[in-house]
Amino acid sequence: MKLEGNGVVIRDLTAEDAAALCRIAHEAPIEKFVPQLSDGLNAPEDYLPLIEKQDGSLYAIARKDNDELIGAIGVHTIGAKERMIGNYMFRTT
């Protein structure tokens, strides 16, 4: 999946995102509110299984200009002609 907005892109996570995901997951505010994202995951390679087994529920938020990972969002989607993600409807072609 890839959605483009003003300055950001929501896309699938890739192995190249592991180091940035590790860094973000260990920032104090993230550890406080989403502790399971860093629990037992201490190095970028620890995040590879999480990224590789993606079932369409965790997506990267990246800068549009340089594709730098700045966060992640957990959503659940079901493939269809019309897809609901949160309160937003996306029509696919």
C-alpha positions in Angstrom: 0.0 0.0 0.0 1.2 3.5 -0.7 -0.7 6.7 0.2 0.8 10.1 -0.5 -0.2 13.3 1.4 1.3 16.7 1.8 4.9 16.0 2.7 4.4 12.4 3.9 3.9 8.9 2.5 2.2 6.0 4.2 3.8 2.8 2.8 4.7 -0.7 3.6 7.6 -1.2 6.0 10.8 -2.5 4.5 14.0 -4.1 5.9 15.7 -0.7 5.2 13.4 0.8 7.9 14.7 -1.4 10.7 17.4 1.0 12.1 15.0 4.0 12.1 12.2 1.9 13.6 14.5 0.7 16.3 15.6 4.3 17.1 12.0 5.6 17.1 10.8 2.7 19.3 13.3 3.5 22.0 12.5 7.2 22.2 11.1 8.0 25.7 7.5 9.0 24.7 7.1 6.0 22.4 8.4 3.6 25.1 6.0 5.1 27.6 2.9 4.8 25.4 3.7 1.8 23.2 6.1 -0.3 25.4 5.5 -3.5 23.4 7.3 -1.9 20.4 10.6 -1.9 22.2 10.2 -4.8 24.7 13.0 -7.2 24.0 13.9 -5.6 20.7 17.2 -3.9 21.2 18.9 -3.8 17.8 17.8 -3.0 14.3 18.0 -6.7 13.3 15.5 -7.5 16.1 12.9 -5.6 14.1 13.4 -7.6 10.8 11.0 -10.4 11.8 8.3 -7.9 12.7 8.8 -6.1 9.3 9.0 -9.4 7.3 5.9 -11.0 8.8 3.7 -8.0 8.0 0.1 -8.9 7.7 -1.1 -5.4 6.5 -1.5 -4.0 10.0 1.7 -1.8 10.5 2.7 0.8 7.9 5.6 3.2 7.6 5.1 7.0 7.8 7.9 8.5 5.8 8.9 12.0 4.5 7.8 12.4 0.9 11.0 14.3 -0.1 13.6 11.7 1.0 11.6 8.6 2.2 13.0 8.9 5.7 11.0 6.9 8.2 9.5 9.2 10.8 7.0 6.8 12.4 4.6 3.9 11.9 0.9 3.5 12.1 -1.1 0.4 12.9 -4.2 -0.1 10.8 -6.0 -3.1 9.6 -7.2 -3.3 6.0 -9.0 -5.8 3.9 -8.3 -5.8 0.2 -11.3 -4.8 -1.9 -12.4 -2.3 -4.6 -13.4 0.1 -1.8 -11.3 0.0 1.3 -12.0 1.5 4.7 -9.0 2.6 6.8 -10.2 4.2 9.9 -12.9 6.7 8.8 -11.4 7.2 5.4 -12.5 5.4 2.2 -10.1 4.6 -0.5 -11.1 3.4 -4.0 -8.6 1.2 -5.7 -8.3 0.7 -9.4 
